[in-house]
């Protein structure tokens, strides 16, 4: 039977807490970027799409879908296609 030390378990727990703080901070930044009207529409749409991909919801999700996606459909779709292509190019070749 393999036992893990208390120090190891505590470090893993702290690592998880740090990663959660980073994730939450990133969501806050994306949420704010989505709503700042002084930013170019492309930057706001990109932030909104990433916010939604990371599980963001609530009022910002409604704003992104109703104000950004519906009122700027052509730009929304173009940015979504570019983001999709970039993700495809980043995928490792497993062949």
PALOFI-92562 format. One record per atom (N, C-alpha, C, O): x, y, z; residue in three letters. Coordinates in steps of 0.05 Angstrom, whole numbers, padded with zeros to 5 digits, always signed. Each point is the difference from the previous one (the first is absolute). Example, Ala and Ser with C-alpha at 12.3 -4.5 7.8 and 13.67 -1.06 7.14 Angstrom:
+00264-00114+00156ALA -00018+00024+00000ALA +00018+00024+00000ALA +00021+00000+00013ALA -00028+00021-00027SER +00016+00024+00001SER -00015+00022+00014SER +00010+00022+00004SER 
END
This chain:
+00017-00023+00000UNK -00017+00023+00000UNK +00018+00025+00000UNK +00020+00001+00015UNK -00027+00018-00031UNK +00016+00025-00003UNK -00014+00023+00015UNK -00023+00006-00006UNK +00038+00006+00024UNK -00011+00022+00015UNK +00014+00026-00009UNK +00024+00000-00005UNK -00040+00021+00002UNK +00012+00026-00007UNK +00004+00016+00025UNK -00016-00001+00019UNK +00038+00015-00018UNK +00006+00016+00023UNK -00020+00023+00003UNK -00012+00009-00019UNK +00009+00000+00043UNK -00018+00023+00006UNK +00010+00025-00016UNK -00016+00016-00009UNK +00042-00013+00008UNK +00012+00023-00014UNK -00007-00001-00030UNK -00007+00020-00012UNK +00008-00044+00000UNK -00007-00003-00028UNK -00029+00007-00005UNK -00006+00014-00019UNK -00012-00024+00036UNK -00028+00005-00003UNK -00006+00030+00003UNK -00016+00012-00015UNK +00029+00001+00035UNK -00004+00029+00004UNK +00010+00016-00024UNK -00013+00019-00008UNK +00035-00028-00004UNK +00011+00015-00023UNK -00019-00003-00024UNK -00005+00019-00015UNK -00006-00043+00011UNK -00019-00004-00022UNK -00025+00017+00004UNK -00010+00011-00020UNK +00001-00009+00044UNK -00023+00016+00006UNK +00006+00029-00006UNK -00017+00014-00011UNK +00040-00004+00020UNK +00008+00028-00005UNK +00003+00005-00030UNK -00009+00021-00010UNK +00020-00040-00005UNK +00002+00003-00029UNK -00027+00003-00013UNK -00004+00017-00017UNK -00015-00033+00026UNK -00027+00002-00010UNK -00013+00027+00006UNK -00014+00012-00017UNK +00019-00002+00041UNK -00010+00026+00008UNK +00012+00023-00018UNK -00014+00018-00008UNK +00040-00020+00003UNK +00013+00020-00017UNK -00011-00001-00028UNK -00006+00021-00012UNK +00002-00045+00001UNK -00011-00002-00027UNK -00028+00011-00001UNK -00008+00013-00020UNK -00008-00017+00041UNK -00027+00011+00001UNK +00000+00030+00001UNK -00016+00013-00013UNK +00035-00001+00028UNK +00003+00029+00001UNK +00007+00011-00027UNK -00010+00021-00008UNK +00028-00034-00006UNK +00008+00009-00027UNK -00023-00001-00019UNK -00005+00019-00015UNK -00010-00042+00016UNK -00023-00003-00018UNK -00021+00022+00006UNK -00011+00013-00018UNK +00005-00008+00044UNK -00019+00020+00007UNK +00009+00028-00008UNK -00016+00016-00009UNK +00042-00010+00012UNK +00011+00025-00009UNK -00003+00004-00030UNK -00006+00022-00009UNK +00011-00043-00006UNK -00002+00001-00029UNK -00029+00005-00008UNK -00005+00016-00018UNK -00014-00029+00031UNK -00028+00005-00006UNK -00008+00029+00007UNK -00015+00012-00015UNK +00025-00002+00037UNK -00005+00028+00006UNK +00010+00019-00021UNK -00014+00019-00008UNK +00038-00024-00002UNK +00011+00017-00021UNK -00017-00002-00026UNK -00005+00020-00012UNK -00002-00044+00005UNK -00017-00004-00024UNK -00027+00013+00003UNK -00010+00012-00018UNK -00002-00015+00042UNK -00026+00013+00005UNK +00002+00030-00003UNK -00017+00012-00013UNK +00038+00000+00025UNK +00003+00029-00003UNK +00005+00008-00028UNK -00011+00020-00009UNK +00028-00034-00005UNK +00007+00007-00028UNK -00025-00002-00018UNK -00002+00016-00019UNK -00015-00034+00024UNK -00025-00003-00016UNK -00017+00025+00003UNK -00014+00007-00020UNK +00013+00005+00042UNK -00019+00022+00006UNK +00012+00028-00004UNK -00015+00019+00002UNK +00041-00016-00006UNK +00012+00026-00003UNK -00006+00011-00028UNK +00011-00010-00020UNK -00028+00029+00018UNK -00009+00010-00026UNK +00022+00016-00015UNK -00003+00004-00024UNK +00024+00004+00038UNK +00021+00015-00013UNK +00019-00018-00016UNK +00016+00009-00016UNK -00017-00035+00021UNK +00017-00019-00015UNK -00012-00005-00028UNK -00024+00002-00003UNK +00041-00008-00016UNK -00010-00006-00027UNK -00018-00025+00002UNK +00003-00017+00016UNK -00023+00017-00034UNK -00020-00022+00000UNK +00013-00027-00003UNK -00009-00020+00012UNK +00030+00018-00027UNK +00014-00026-00004UNK +00012-00011+00026UNK -00002-00024+00006UNK +00014+00042+00010UNK +00011-00008+00025UNK -00022-00008+00020UNK +00004-00020+00015UNK -00026+00034-00016UNK -00022-00007+00018UNK -00012-00027-00007UNK -00007-00016+00017UNK +00004+00011-00043UNK -00012-00025-00009UNK +00019-00023+00006UNK -00009-00021+00010UNK +00035+00024-00014UNK +00019-00021+00006UNK -00001-00006+00030UNK +00000-00024+00008UNK +00000+00044+00009UNK -00002-00004+00029UNK -00026-00014+00007UNK +00000-00018+00017UNK -00022+00026-00029UNK -00026-00012+00006UNK +00000-00030-00008UNK -00010-00017+00015UNK +00021+00011-00038UNK +00000-00028-00009UNK +00017-00017+00019UNK -00007-00023+00007UNK +00030+00033+00001UNK +00017-00015+00019UNK -00014-00003+00027UNK +00002-00021+00013UNK -00015+00043-00004UNK -00015-00001+00025UNK -00021-00022+00000UNK -00002-00015+00019UNK -00012+00013-00041UNK -00021-00020-00003UNK +00012-00028-00001UNK -00010-00019+00012UNK +00033+00016-00026UNK +00013-00026-00002UNK +00010-00010+00027UNK +00000-00024+00005UNK +00007+00043+00012UNK +00011-00008+00027UNK -00023-00003+00020UNK +00006-00003+00024UNK -00031+00004-00033UNK -00022-00005+00018UNK -00012+00024+00013UNK -00016-00002+00018UNK +00023+00026-00028UNK -00012+00024+00011UNK -00030+00001-00006UNK -00009-00010-00021UNK -00006+00022+00039UNK -00029+00001-00004UNK -00011+00025+00014UNK +00015+00018+00006UNK -00041-00018-00002UNK -00013+00023+00014UNK -00005+00023-00019UNK -00005-00004-00024UNK +00005+00028+00035UNK -00006+00024-00016UNK +00019+00004-00023UNK -00008+00009-00021UNK +00034-00015+00025UNK +00019+00004-00021UNK -00005-00019-00023UNK +00003+00007-00023UNK -00012-00031+00029UNK -00007-00020-00021UNK -00023+00011-00016UNK +00000-00001-00025UNK -00020+00011+00038UNK -00023+00012-00014UNK +00008+00024-00017UNK -00009+00003-00023UNK +00026+00014+00034UNK +00010+00023-00014UNK +00015-00009-00025UNK -00004+00011-00022UNK +00022-00030+00025UNK +00016-00010-00022UNK -00018-00011-00022UNK +00005+00005-00024UNK -00024-00021+00031UNK -00017-00012-00020UNK -00019+00020-00012UNK -00004-00001-00025UNK -00008+00018+00040UNK -00020+00019-00010UNK +00012+00025-00013UNK -00009+00008-00022UNK +00028+00003+00034UNK +00011+00025-00010UNK +00023-00004-00020UNK +00000+00012-00021UNK +00018-00030+00027UNK +00023-00003-00017UNK -00005-00020-00023UNK +00004+00007-00023UNK -00014-00031+00030UNK -00004-00020-00021UNK -00022+00008-00019UNK +00003-00001-00025UNK -00026+00010+00035UNK -00023+00005-00017UNK +00003+00027-00015UNK -00009+00001-00023UNK +00022+00019+00035UNK +00002+00026-00014UNK +00025+00002-00018UNK +00001+00017-00017UNK +00018-00035+00021UNK +00024+00000-00016UNK +00006-00028-00010UNK +00022-00011+00003UNK -00042-00001-00015UNK +00001-00029-00008UNK +00023-00006-00019UNK +00014-00020+00004UNK -00010+00037-00023UNK +00021-00005-00020UNK +00028-00001+00014UNK +00016-00018-00006UNK -00011+00038+00023UNK +00026+00001+00014UNK +00002-00024+00019UNK +00021-00012+00003UNK -00043+00006+00011UNK +00000-00023+00019UNK +00007-00026-00014UNK +00017-00015+00009UNK -00030+00010-00032UNK +00005-00024-00014UNK +00029-00002-00011UNK +00012-00021+00000UNK -00003+00044-00010UNK +00028+00001-00011UNK +00020-00006+00021UNK +00019-00016-00004UNK -00022+00028+00027UNK +00019-00005+00022UNK -00002-00028+00010UNK +00020-00013+00006UNK -00044+00002-00005UNK -00004-00028+00009UNK +00015-00019-00020UNK +00013-00019+00009UNK -00015+00024-00035UNK +00014-00017-00019UNK +00030+00002+00003UNK +00014-00020-00001UNK -00004+00044+00005UNK +00029+00004+00004UNK +00010-00014+00025UNK +00021-00013+00001UNK -00037+00015+00021UNK +00008-00013+00025UNK -00001-00031-00003UNK +00018-00013+00011UNK -00037+00003-00027UNK -00001-00029-00004UNK +00024-00009-00017UNK +00011-00021+00007UNK -00004+00036-00027UNK +00023-00008-00017UNK +00026+00000+00017UNK +00017-00017-00003UNK -00015+00038+00020UNK +00024+00001+00017UNK +00002-00024+00018UNK +00021-00011+00004UNK -00044+00003+00008UNK +00000-00023+00018UNK +00007-00026-00016UNK +00015-00017+00010UNK -00025+00015-00034UNK +00007-00023-00017UNK +00030-00002-00005UNK +00011-00021+00000UNK +00001+00044-00005UNK +00029+00001-00006UNK +00017-00005+00025UNK +00022-00009-00003UNK -00033+00014+00026UNK +00014-00005+00025UNK -00001-00029+00009UNK +00015-00008+00017UNK -00033-00008-00028UNK -00003-00028+00008UNK +00025-00015-00008UNK +00009+00003-00022UNK +00001-00019+00040UNK +00024-00017-00007UNK -00007-00021-00021UNK -00023-00011+00000UNK +00041+00005-00016UNK -00003-00020-00020UNK +00006-00027+00013UNK +00023-00006+00007UNK -00044-00010-00004UNK +00003-00026+00014UNK +00005-00023-00019UNK -00001-00023+00009UNK +00006+00028-00033UNK +00004-00022-00019UNK +00028-00011+00001UNK +00007-00018-00015UNK 
END
